[in-house]
């Protein structure tokens, strides 16, 4: 894990803090399992230093996600310290995953799907 204060690289991708929003971007062809989902959440929590913030999660590079990992992302543990989540999709698979997540996993914080980063950032402004 490479950490330089406002930027971190992990096994799953990279995160950075910009203008009060945490940006999360997965590496290309990332397949998310329950094990690496838990690890990613722990890394995010350490990076956020127990400060609640909105998160923009760019899943355009995700190639797959296990159902138990998807369900885990909707738990209180996984959503800790997030005020809202904007999910950025880029193809039919990631859009289907994100909408399936919203419909069936029902996260308990405001969560919305966007087709571009700019729209997600505009929506997240209200949760800073």
Kinemage of the C-alpha trace (Angstrom):
@kinemage 1
@onewidth
@group {chain A} dominant
@subgroup {mainchain}
@vectorlist {calphas} color= white
{ca unk a 1} P 0.000 0.000 0.000
{ca unk a 2} L 1.424 3.368 -1.070
{ca unk a 3} L 0.198 6.317 0.989
{ca unk a 4} L 1.121 9.969 0.568
{ca unk a 5} L -1.378 11.713 2.848
{ca unk a 6} L -4.187 12.647 0.444
{ca unk a 7} L -3.521 9.758 -1.989
{ca unk a 8} L -3.261 6.001 -1.523
{ca unk a 9} L -2.740 2.994 -3.811
{ca unk a 10} L -4.034 -0.416 -2.729
{ca unk a 11} L -4.486 -3.882 -4.212
{ca unk a 12} L -7.914 -2.911 -5.595
{ca unk a 13} L -7.165 0.591 -6.856
{ca unk a 14} L -6.468 4.074 -5.638
{ca unk a 15} L -8.150 6.658 -3.430
{ca unk a 16} L -7.592 10.335 -2.967
{ca unk a 17} L -9.133 13.257 -1.117
{ca unk a 18} L -10.078 16.282 -3.168
{ca unk a 19} L -12.265 19.202 -2.090
{ca unk a 20} L -13.805 17.255 0.792
{ca unk a 21} L -14.738 14.201 -1.314
{ca unk a 22} L -13.038 10.793 -1.312
{ca unk a 23} L -12.454 9.504 -4.839
{ca unk a 24} L -12.157 5.739 -5.241
{ca unk a 25} L -11.084 4.225 -8.555
{ca unk a 26} L -10.563 0.500 -9.157
{ca unk a 27} L -7.668 -0.890 -11.196
{ca unk a 28} L -8.517 -2.237 -14.644
{ca unk a 29} L -10.205 -5.689 -14.698
{ca unk a 30} L -10.708 -5.821 -10.931
{ca unk a 31} L -12.842 -8.723 -9.719
{ca unk a 32} L -14.215 -8.037 -6.245
{ca unk a 33} L -14.453 -10.895 -3.755
{ca unk a 34} L -15.690 -10.695 -0.178
{ca unk a 35} L -12.108 -10.947 1.071
{ca unk a 36} L -10.769 -8.053 -0.984
{ca unk a 37} L -13.952 -6.003 -0.389
{ca unk a 38} L -13.333 -6.227 3.372
{ca unk a 39} L -9.672 -5.345 2.867
{ca unk a 40} L -10.627 -2.354 0.686
{ca unk a 41} L -13.085 -1.059 3.271
{ca unk a 42} L -10.450 -1.326 6.006
{ca unk a 43} L -7.958 0.587 3.845
{ca unk a 44} L -10.569 3.276 3.143
{ca unk a 45} L -11.359 3.655 6.845
{ca unk a 46} L -7.664 4.068 7.674
{ca unk a 47} L -7.281 6.583 4.848
{ca unk a 48} L -10.296 8.627 6.036
{ca unk a 49} L -8.931 8.932 9.619
{ca unk a 50} L -12.407 8.497 11.142
{ca unk a 51} L -13.779 11.577 9.343
{ca unk a 52} L -17.121 11.140 7.581
{ca unk a 53} L -17.147 12.270 3.953
{ca unk a 54} L -18.993 11.634 0.686
{ca unk a 55} L -17.386 9.074 -1.632
{ca unk a 56} L -17.304 8.962 -5.421
{ca unk a 57} L -16.741 5.315 -6.375
{ca unk a 58} L -15.652 4.860 -9.990
{ca unk a 59} L -16.425 1.232 -10.867
{ca unk a 60} L -15.859 1.508 -14.631
{ca unk a 61} L -12.846 -0.844 -14.412
{ca unk a 62} L -14.610 -3.545 -12.372
{ca unk a 63} L -14.884 -6.804 -14.321
{ca unk a 64} L -16.984 -8.688 -11.764
{ca unk a 65} L -18.203 -8.840 -8.190
{ca unk a 66} L -19.221 -11.804 -6.048
{ca unk a 67} L -22.724 -11.607 -4.556
{ca unk a 68} L -21.429 -11.804 -0.975
{ca unk a 69} L -19.081 -8.863 -1.679
{ca unk a 70} L -21.990 -6.870 -3.148
{ca unk a 71} L -24.084 -7.563 -0.040
{ca unk a 72} L -21.159 -6.659 2.235
{ca unk a 73} L -20.844 -3.219 0.595
{ca unk a 74} L -24.370 -2.398 1.877
{ca unk a 75} L -23.602 -3.211 5.528
{ca unk a 76} L -23.107 -0.639 8.266
{ca unk a 77} L -19.488 -1.796 8.596
{ca unk a 78} L -18.731 -1.125 4.928
{ca unk a 79} L -20.610 2.208 4.871
{ca unk a 80} L -18.968 3.558 8.007
{ca unk a 81} L -17.779 7.181 7.731
{ca unk a 82} L -19.486 7.717 4.373
{ca unk a 83} L -22.161 10.413 4.194
{ca unk a 84} L -23.218 9.428 0.653
{ca unk a 85} L -21.925 7.399 -2.297
{ca unk a 86} L -21.982 8.329 -5.951
{ca unk a 87} L -21.254 5.329 -8.170
{ca unk a 88} L -19.822 6.071 -11.614
{ca unk a 89} L -20.501 3.433 -14.275
{ca unk a 90} L -19.233 3.252 -17.816
{ca unk a 91} L -20.694 0.196 -19.501
{ca unk a 92} L -23.712 -2.087 -19.367
{ca unk a 93} L -22.103 -4.456 -16.836
{ca unk a 94} L -21.124 -1.827 -14.276
{ca unk a 95} L -24.463 -0.029 -14.668
{ca unk a 96} L -26.304 -3.339 -14.150
{ca unk a 97} L -24.168 -4.131 -11.072
{ca unk a 98} L -24.765 -0.697 -9.557
{ca unk a 99} L -28.528 -0.763 -10.139
{ca unk a 100} L -28.750 -4.328 -8.825
{ca unk a 101} L -26.839 -3.202 -5.722
{ca unk a 102} L -29.257 -0.322 -5.110
{ca unk a 103} L -32.376 -2.406 -5.669
{ca unk a 104} L -31.487 -5.531 -3.704
{ca unk a 105} L -28.765 -4.604 -1.193
{ca unk a 106} L -30.451 -1.328 -0.191
{ca unk a 107} L -27.594 0.740 1.294
{ca unk a 108} L -28.692 2.828 4.288
{ca unk a 109} L -26.975 6.027 3.138
{ca unk a 110} L -27.842 8.128 0.078
{ca unk a 111} L -26.469 6.279 -2.959
{ca unk a 112} L -26.959 7.132 -6.609
{ca unk a 113} L -25.618 5.885 -9.961
{ca unk a 114} L -24.081 8.245 -12.526
{ca unk a 115} L -22.714 7.831 -16.033
{ca unk a 116} L -20.017 10.465 -15.502
{ca unk a 117} L -17.856 11.896 -12.737
{ca unk a 118} L -19.054 15.503 -13.069
{ca unk a 119} L -22.700 14.584 -12.389
{ca unk a 120} L -21.672 12.482 -9.390
{ca unk a 121} L -19.625 15.322 -7.933
{ca unk a 122} L -22.465 17.821 -8.322
{ca unk a 123} L -24.807 15.461 -6.439
{ca unk a 124} L -22.250 14.737 -3.677
{ca unk a 125} L -21.725 18.454 -2.914
{ca unk a 126} L -24.848 18.438 -0.712
{ca unk a 127} L -23.334 15.729 1.534
{ca unk a 128} L -20.040 17.465 2.357
